[in-house]
Amino acid sequence: MDNRISFSSDYTKGAHPKILERLSQINFEQQNGYGTDDYCKSAADKIKKACKCPDADVFFLVGGTQTNQTVIDMILEPYEGVVAATTGHVAAHEAGAIEFSGHKVLTLPRFDTTLQDGVAVHSDQIGKIRAEDLRKFIDSFYADESHEHMVFPGAVYISHPTEYGTLYSKTELEEISKVCHYFDMPLFLDGARLGYGLMSTKTDVTLEDIARLVDVFYIGGTKVGALFGEAVVFPKGVPTRHPVPIIKQHGALLAKGWLLGLQFDTLFTDNLYLDISKNAIDMAELLREELVKRGYKLFIDSPTNQQFIIMEDEKLKSLSEHVRYGFWEKIDPDHTVIRLATDWATTENDIRKLMQYM
């Protein structure tokens, strides 16, 4: 057993105690399968109310990769690809799952980040795509006389927060949404860590804003208090007549769908989802304060639960004996950027234990 302190990600713990309690209470109930149960219906109603989109379609899928693959397959024609940032999760960390389903990920170049003393300048742009770059990319595609022989840009994928813990502003989302609507391309927002984005003290984006500006998004449960599962929301309705077979084809449909419904019904009762998300933000701010006190350089000023710091490789060797962290990138031969992630259950005591080894 690995007994190191873990700050490697936000899915290393089980589930919120209220979820476990409710699962125990209903363990012997008999419910209909595949998301047709009472709990999925109740959870969907609560999510639609929270999003203020009563006509939305809501589906509960088993995990993030399955969700990204299923949604992208659902909103694209067979000859289309999905546009994403080079650092986007579907481009970098899903083992080619999108390509495996027959759709290419069309990547926009990474934001050209300047480093000063190893620290990123304009770090709030890292991991994001910009509306002007997106428009230029699509204009260039259609300007090519041979575009009929190429993979069409059919949809746009963004994540909020991004892989680097950065957030889109409401204005940025509005600008990207305008470009997508101009070219009749669905905008898909990956919300695996959505709760942490919504509760950041540096955001002006609400759940209602997201539901208004994108065509499909999902509310992450795996990383925000659930045992597993993601809630997919189509604010304007699902674009296909038969979504369930597509979900099933991608291995994302759970026979015991009530396991998902119950978890999201619990998370969206009494503001639990946002309350536990705020805990991660509070602990991340404490973590950042303690790191800065000890002289560590932040690679970027992340406003979410993911904190990125620059470590000397020699120091990293000793740290790895006691702490699990996320490797992010090498910035020079002697220094590495690592990620330390808080979560819905991180405590001040966890931060104190970590600091003993920093």
LODODREN-128167 format. One record per residue (C-alpha): residue in one letter; chain; residue number from 1; z, x, y. Coordinates in Angstrom, 1 decimal. Each point is the difference from the previous one (the first is absolute). Layout:
<nodes>
NODE   r   c     k        Z        X        Y
NODE   a   A   NUM        Z        X        Y
...
</nodes>
This chain:
<nodes>
NODE   r   c     k        Z        X        Y
NODE   m   A     1      0.0      0.0      0.0
NODE   d   A     2     -0.9      1.3      3.5
NODE   n   A     3      3.3     -0.1      1.9
NODE   r   A     4     -1.5      1.3      3.3
NODE   i   A     5      0.4     -2.2      3.2
NODE   s   A     6     -3.2     -1.9      0.4
NODE   f   A     7     -1.7     -0.5      3.3
NODE   s   A     8     -3.4      0.3     -1.6
NODE   s   A     9     -1.1     -3.6      0.6
NODE   d   A    10      1.2     -3.6      0.6
NODE   y   A    11     -0.6     -1.4     -3.5
NODE   t   A    12      2.5      2.2     -1.9
NODE   k   A    13      2.8     -2.7     -0.2
NODE   g   A    14      0.0     -3.3     -1.8
NODE   a   A    15      0.4     -3.3      1.9
NODE   h   A    16      2.2     -1.6      2.6
NODE   p   A    17      3.2     -1.4     -1.7
NODE   k   A    18     -0.9     -3.6      1.2
NODE   i   A    19     -3.3      0.2     -2.0
NODE   l   A    20      1.8      1.3     -3.1
NODE   e   A    21      2.6     -2.8      0.4
NODE   r   A    22     -2.7     -2.7      0.2
NODE   l   A    23     -1.9      1.4     -2.9
NODE   s   A    24      3.1     -0.1     -2.1
NODE   q   A    25      0.7     -3.6      1.1
NODE   i   A    26     -3.4     -1.3     -1.0
NODE   n   A    27     -0.6      2.2     -3.1
NODE   f   A    28      0.0     -2.9     -2.4
NODE   e   A    29     -2.1     -2.4      2.1
NODE   q   A    30     -3.4     -0.8     -1.3
NODE   q   A    31     -2.7      0.2      2.7
NODE   n   A    32     -3.8     -0.4      0.0
NODE   g   A    33     -1.9      3.3     -0.2
NODE   y   A    34     -2.4      2.0      2.1
NODE   g   A    35      1.4     -0.9      3.4
NODE   t   A    36      0.0     -3.8     -0.4
NODE   d   A    37      3.8     -0.2     -0.1
NODE   d   A    38      2.4     -1.5      2.5
NODE   y   A    39      1.2      3.4      1.3
NODE   c   A    40     -3.5      1.2      0.9
NODE   k   A    41     -0.6     -3.2      1.8
NODE   s   A    42      3.2      0.2      1.9
NODE   a   A    43     -0.5      3.7      0.9
NODE   a   A    44     -3.6     -0.7      1.1
NODE   d   A    45      1.2     -2.8      2.3
NODE   k   A    46      2.7      2.3      1.6
NODE   i   A    47     -2.6      2.8      0.5
NODE   k   A    48     -2.4     -2.4      1.7
NODE   k   A    49      2.7     -1.2      2.2
NODE   a   A    50      1.0      3.5      1.0
NODE   c   A    51     -3.6      0.9      0.7
NODE   k   A    52     -0.6     -3.3      1.9
NODE   c   A    53     -3.1     -0.6     -2.0
NODE   p   A    54      0.5     -3.2     -2.0
NODE   d   A    55     -3.5      0.0     -1.4
NODE   a   A    56      0.3      3.5     -1.5
NODE   d   A    57     -0.6      0.7     -3.7
NODE   v   A    58      2.8      2.2     -1.5
NODE   f   A    59     -0.2      1.8     -3.4
NODE   f   A    60      2.6      2.2     -1.7
NODE   l   A    61     -1.3      3.1     -1.7
NODE   v   A    62      1.8      2.6     -2.1
NODE   g   A    63     -0.5      3.2      2.1
NODE   g   A    64     -1.6      1.8      2.9
NODE   t   A    65     -2.9      1.7     -1.8
NODE   q   A    66     -1.0     -3.2     -1.8
NODE   t   A    67      0.3     -1.9      3.2
NODE   n   A    68     -2.2      2.4      2.0
NODE   q   A    69     -2.6      0.1     -2.8
NODE   t   A    70      0.0     -3.8     -0.5
NODE   v   A    71     -0.2     -0.9      3.7
NODE   i   A    72     -2.7      2.4      0.7
NODE   d   A    73     -2.0     -1.2     -3.0
NODE   m   A    74      0.5     -3.6      1.2
NODE   i   A    75     -1.2      0.5      3.6
NODE   l   A    76     -3.0      2.3     -0.7
NODE   e   A    77     -3.5     -0.6     -1.3
NODE   p   A    78     -1.0      2.2     -3.0
NODE   y   A    79     -2.0      2.3      2.3
NODE   e   A    80      2.7      0.5      2.6
NODE   g   A    81      2.7      2.5      0.5
NODE   v   A    82      3.2      0.0      2.0
NODE   v   A    83      0.6      2.1      3.2
NODE   a   A    84      3.3      1.8      0.1
NODE   a   A    85      1.6      3.0      1.6
NODE   t   A    86     -0.3      3.3     -1.9
NODE   t   A    87      3.7      0.0     -0.4
NODE   g   A    88      0.1     -3.7     -1.0
NODE   h   A    89      1.8     -0.9     -3.2
NODE   v   A    90     -3.1     -1.4     -1.7
NODE   a   A    91     -1.9      3.2      0.8
NODE   a   A    92      2.6      2.6     -0.9
NODE   h   A    93      2.7     -1.3     -2.4
NODE   e   A    94     -1.3     -2.6     -2.3
NODE   a   A    95     -1.9      2.1     -2.6
NODE   g   A    96     -3.4     -1.4      1.0
NODE   a   A    97      1.2     -3.6     -0.9
NODE   i   A    98     -2.4     -1.5      2.6
NODE   e   A    99     -3.0      2.0     -1.2
NODE   f   A   100      1.0     -0.9     -3.6
NODE   s   A   101     -0.5     -3.6      0.9
NODE   g   A   102     -3.5      0.7      1.3
NODE   h   A   103      0.6      0.4      3.7
NODE   k   A   104     -0.2      3.2      2.0
NODE   v   A   105      2.6      1.0      2.6
NODE   l   A   106     -1.8      0.9      3.2
NODE   t   A   107      2.3      2.3      1.9
NODE   l   A   108      0.2      0.6      3.7
NODE   p   A   109      0.8      3.6      1.0
NODE   r   A   110      3.7      0.8      0.4
NODE   f   A   111      1.2     -0.1      3.6
NODE   d   A   112     -0.4      3.6      1.3
NODE   t   A   113      3.6      0.9      0.5
NODE   t   A   114      0.9      3.0      2.1
NODE   l   A   115      3.1      2.0     -0.9
NODE   q   A   116      2.3      1.6      2.5
NODE   d   A   117      2.6      2.3     -1.7
NODE   g   A   118     -0.8     -1.8     -3.2
NODE   v   A   119      0.8     -3.5      1.4
NODE   a   A   120     -2.8     -2.6      0.3
NODE   v   A   121     -1.1     -1.1      3.4
NODE   h   A   122     -1.0     -3.6      0.5
NODE   s   A   123      1.7     -0.6     -3.4
NODE   d   A   124      0.1     -3.8      0.5
NODE   q   A   125     -3.7      0.0     -0.9
NODE   i   A   126      0.3      1.8     -3.4
NODE   g   A   127     -0.9     -2.1     -3.0
NODE   k   A   128     -1.6     -2.8      2.1
NODE   i   A   129     -3.6     -0.9      0.7
NODE   r   A   130     -1.2     -0.7      3.6
NODE   a   A   131     -2.2     -2.9      1.0
NODE   e   A   132     -2.5      2.2      1.8
NODE   d   A   133     -0.4      2.2     -3.1
NODE   l   A   134     -0.4     -3.0     -2.2
NODE   r   A   135     -2.7     -1.5      2.2
NODE   k   A   136     -1.8      3.3      0.2
NODE   f   A   137      0.1      0.4     -3.8
NODE   i   A   138     -1.5     -3.5     -0.5
NODE   d   A   139     -2.6      0.4      2.7
NODE   s   A   140     -1.1      3.2     -1.5
NODE   f   A   141     -0.4     -1.6     -3.4
NODE   y   A   142     -2.2     -2.8      1.2
NODE   a   A   143     -2.0      2.5      2.2
NODE   d   A   144     -1.1      1.7     -3.2
NODE   e   A   145     -3.3     -1.4     -1.1
NODE   s   A   146      0.9      0.6     -3.6
NODE   h   A   147      3.3     -1.9      0.2
NODE   e   A   148     -1.3     -2.6     -2.6
NODE   h   A   149      0.3      2.9     -2.5
NODE   m   A   150      3.6      0.9      1.0
NODE   v   A   151      3.4     -1.4     -0.7
NODE   f   A   152      0.6     -2.6      2.7
NODE   p   A   153      3.3      0.0      2.0
NODE   g   A   154      1.2     -3.4     -1.1
NODE   a   A   155      3.7     -0.1      1.0
NODE   v   A   156      2.6      2.1      1.8
NODE   y   A   157      3.3      1.2     -1.6
NODE   i   A   158      3.0      1.1      2.1
NODE   s   A   159      3.7      0.3     -0.8
NODE   h   A   160      3.0     -0.8      2.1
NODE   p   A   161      1.9      2.3     -0.1
NODE   t   A   162     -2.5      2.7     -0.9
NODE   e   A   163      0.4      2.8     -2.5
NODE   y   A   164      1.5      2.0      2.9
NODE   g   A   165      2.5     -2.7      1.1
NODE   t   A   166     -2.0     -0.8      3.1
NODE   l   A   167     -0.6     -3.5      1.3
NODE   y   A   168     -2.8     -1.9      1.6
NODE   s   A   169      0.8     -1.6      3.3
NODE   k   A   170     -1.0     -3.6      0.6
NODE   t   A   171     -2.8      1.2      2.4
NODE   e   A   172     -1.4      2.3     -2.7
NODE   l   A   173      0.0     -2.8     -2.6
NODE   e   A   174     -1.7     -2.3      2.4
NODE   e   A   175     -2.7      2.6      0.7
NODE   i   A   176     -0.6      0.7     -3.7
NODE   s   A   177     -0.1     -3.7     -0.7
NODE   k   A   178     -2.6     -0.5      2.6
NODE   v   A   179     -2.3      2.6     -1.5
NODE   c   A   180      0.5     -1.5     -3.5
NODE   h   A   181     -0.8     -3.5      1.2
NODE   y   A   182     -3.1      1.2      2.0
NODE   f   A   183     -1.4      1.5     -3.3
NODE   d   A   184      1.3     -2.9     -2.1
NODE   m   A   185      2.2      2.4     -2.1
NODE   p   A   186      3.4     -1.1     -1.3
NODE   l   A   187      3.0      2.0      1.2
NODE   f   A   188      2.5      0.8     -2.7
NODE   l   A   189      3.5      1.2      0.8
NODE   d   A   190      2.0      1.8     -2.7
NODE   g   A   191      3.7     -1.0      0.6
NODE   a   A   192      1.6      1.9     -2.8
NODE   r   A   193      2.7      1.1      2.5
NODE   l   A   194     -0.6     -2.9      2.4
NODE   g   A   195      3.7     -0.8      0.5
NODE   y   A   196      0.7      3.5      1.3
NODE   g   A   197     -2.9     -0.3      2.5
NODE   l   A   198      1.2     -3.4      1.2
NODE   m   A   199      3.5      1.2      0.6
NODE   s   A   200     -0.8      3.3      1.7
NODE   t   A   201      1.4      0.2      3.5
NODE   k   A   202     -3.3      1.4      1.2
NODE   t   A   203     -2.3     -3.0     -1.0
NODE   d   A   204     -1.4     -2.9      1.9
NODE   v   A   205     -1.6     -1.5     -3.1
NODE   t   A   206      1.4     -3.1     -1.7
NODE   l   A   207     -0.7     -1.7     -3.3
NODE   e   A   208     -1.7     -2.8      2.0
NODE   d   A   209     -2.2      2.6      1.8
NODE   i   A   210     -1.2      1.4     -3.3
NODE   a   A   211     -0.7     -3.4     -1.4
NODE   r   A   212     -2.1     -0.8      3.1
NODE   l   A   213     -2.0      3.3      0.1
NODE   v   A   214     -0.8      0.8     -3.6
NODE   d   A   215     -1.8     -1.8     -2.8
NODE   v   A   216      2.3      1.0     -2.8
NODE   f   A   217      3.2      2.0     -0.2
NODE   y   A   218      2.9      0.4     -2.4
NODE   i   A   219      3.7      0.1      0.3
NODE   g   A   220      1.4      2.8     -2.1
NODE   g   A   221      2.9     -0.7     -2.3
NODE   t   A   222     -0.1      3.1     -2.3
NODE   k   A   223      1.1      2.2      2.9
NODE   v   A   224      2.1     -2.5      1.9
NODE   g   A   225      2.7     -1.4     -2.3
NODE   a   A   226     -1.8     -1.5     -2.9
NODE   l   A   227     -0.2      1.3     -3.6
NODE   f   A   228     -3.8     -0.2      0.4
NODE   g   A   229     -2.7     -2.1      1.5
NODE   e   A   230     -2.0     -0.7      3.1
NODE   a   A   231     -0.7     -3.3      1.8
NODE   v   A   232     -3.7     -0.2      1.0
NODE   v   A   233     -0.7     -2.3      3.0
NODE   f   A   234     -3.4     -1.3      1.0
NODE   p   A   235      0.8     -1.6      3.4
NODE   k   A   236     -3.3     -1.9      0.3
NODE   g   A   237     -0.3     -0.7     -3.7
NODE   v   A   238     -1.2      2.0     -3.0
NODE   p   A   239     -3.8      0.7      0.2
NODE   t   A   240     -0.8     -0.7     -3.6
NODE   r   A   241      0.0     -3.3     -2.0
NODE   h   A   242      1.8      1.5     -3.0
NODE   p   A   243      2.5      2.7      1.0
NODE   v   A   244      2.2     -0.2     -3.1
NODE   p   A   245     -2.6      1.4     -2.4
NODE   i   A   246     -0.7      2.9      2.3
NODE   i   A   247      3.8      0.8      0.2
NODE   k   A   248      0.2     -0.2     -3.7
NODE   q   A   249     -3.0      2.3     -0.6
NODE   h   A   250      1.8      2.7      2.0
NODE   g   A   251      3.2     -0.3     -2.0
NODE   a   A   252      1.9     -1.3      3.0
NODE   l   A   253      0.9     -3.4     -1.3
NODE   l   A   254      3.4     -0.3     -1.6
NODE   a   A   255      0.6     -2.6     -2.8
NODE   k   A   256      3.6     -0.3      1.1
NODE   g   A   257     -1.1     -0.5      3.6
NODE   w   A   258      3.3     -1.6      0.9
NODE   l   A   259      1.5      3.5     -0.2
NODE   l   A   260     -2.1      0.8      3.1
NODE   g   A   261      0.5     -3.4      1.7
NODE   l   A   262      3.8      0.2     -0.3
NODE   q   A   263      0.2      3.4      1.5
NODE   f   A   264     -2.0     -0.9      3.1
NODE   d   A   265      1.7     -3.3      0.2
NODE   t   A   266      3.3      1.9      0.3
NODE   l   A   267     -1.4      2.6      2.4
NODE   f   A   268     -1.2     -2.7      2.3
NODE   t   A   269      3.3     -1.9      0.0
NODE   d   A   270      2.4      0.6      2.9
NODE   n   A   271     -2.1      2.8      1.4
NODE   l   A   272      0.8      2.3     -2.9
NODE   y   A   273     -3.3      1.8      0.0
NODE   l   A   274      0.2      1.1      3.7
NODE   d   A   275      3.8      0.7     -0.1
NODE   i   A   276     -0.3      2.5     -2.9
NODE   s   A   277     -3.1      1.5      1.6
NODE   k   A   278      2.0      0.6      3.2
NODE   n   A   279      2.5      2.0     -2.1
NODE   a   A   280     -2.7      2.4     -1.0
NODE   i   A   281     -1.0      0.4      3.7
NODE   d   A   282      3.7      0.6      1.1
NODE   m   A   283      0.4      2.6     -2.7
NODE   a   A   284     -3.2      1.7      0.9
NODE   e   A   285      1.1      0.3      3.6
NODE   l   A   286      3.3      1.5     -1.2
NODE   l   A   287     -1.9      2.4     -2.3
NODE   r   A   288     -2.3      1.1      2.9
NODE   e   A   289      3.0      0.6      2.3
NODE   e   A   290      1.7      2.1     -2.7
NODE   l   A   291     -3.1      2.0     -0.7
NODE   v   A   292     -0.6      0.7      3.7
NODE   k   A   293      3.6      1.1      0.5
NODE   r   A   294     -0.6      2.6     -2.7
NODE   g   A   295     -3.0      1.4      1.7
NODE   y   A   296     -2.7     -1.5     -2.3
NODE   k   A   297     -3.4     -0.7      1.5
NODE   l   A   298     -1.5     -3.4     -0.5
NODE   f   A   299     -3.7      0.1     -0.9
NODE   i   A   300     -0.5     -3.3      1.6
NODE   d   A   301      2.4     -2.5      1.8
NODE   s   A   302     -0.1     -2.7     -2.6
NODE   p   A   303      1.4     -3.3      1.1
NODE   t   A   304      0.5     -1.3     -3.6
NODE   n   A   305      1.9      0.9     -3.1
NODE   q   A   306     -2.1      3.0     -0.9
NODE   q   A   307      1.0      3.2      1.8
NODE   f   A   308     -2.2      3.1     -0.2
NODE   i   A   309      1.5      3.4      0.6
NODE   i   A   310     -1.3      3.6      0.0
NODE   m   A   311      1.8      2.2     -2.5
NODE   e   A   312     -0.2      3.7     -0.7
NODE   d   A   313     -1.2      0.4     -3.6
NODE   e   A   314      2.9      2.3     -0.9
NODE   k   A   315      2.5     -2.7      1.2
NODE   l   A   316     -2.0     -2.6     -1.9
NODE   k   A   317      0.6      1.8     -3.3
NODE   s   A   318      3.8     -0.3      0.3
NODE   l   A   319     -0.3     -3.5      1.4
NODE   s   A   320     -2.0     -1.2     -3.1
NODE   e   A   321      2.9      1.0     -2.2
NODE   h   A   322      2.1     -2.8      1.5
NODE   v   A   323     -2.3     -2.5      1.7
NODE   r   A   324     -3.1     -1.9     -1.0
NODE   y   A   325     -2.4     -0.2      2.9
NODE   g   A   326     -3.7     -0.8      0.5
NODE   f   A   327     -2.5      2.8      0.4
NODE   w   A   328     -2.4     -0.9      2.8
NODE   e   A   329     -2.1      3.0      1.1
NODE   k   A   330     -0.1      3.7      0.6
NODE   i   A   331     -0.3      1.0      3.7
NODE   d   A   332     -0.1      3.7     -0.4
NODE   p   A   333      0.7      2.6     -2.8
NODE   d   A   334      3.8     -0.1      0.5
NODE   h   A   335      0.7     -3.6      1.0
NODE   t   A   336     -0.3     -3.4     -1.6
NODE   v   A   337      0.2     -3.6      1.4
NODE   i   A   338      2.3     -2.1     -2.2
NODE   r   A   339      0.9     -3.6      0.1
NODE   l   A   340      3.5     -1.4     -0.2
NODE   a   A   341      0.1     -3.8     -0.4
NODE   t   A   342      2.8     -2.4      0.5
NODE   d   A   343      0.0     -3.5     -1.4
NODE   w   A   344      1.6     -3.4      0.0
NODE   a   A   345      3.1      1.3     -1.8
NODE   t   A   346      0.5      3.5      1.6
NODE   t   A   347      3.5      0.5      1.2
NODE   e   A   348      1.6      2.3      2.6
NODE   n   A   349      1.7      1.8     -3.0
NODE   d   A   350     -3.4      0.7     -1.4
NODE   i   A   351     -1.0      1.7      3.2
NODE   r   A   352      3.2      2.0      0.1
NODE   k   A   353     -0.7      1.2     -3.6
NODE   l   A   354     -3.5      1.0      0.9
NODE   m   A   355      1.2      2.0      3.0
NODE   q   A   356      2.2      2.2     -2.2
NODE   y   A   357     -3.2      1.6     -1.3
NODE   m   A   358     -2.1      0.1      3.2
</nodes>
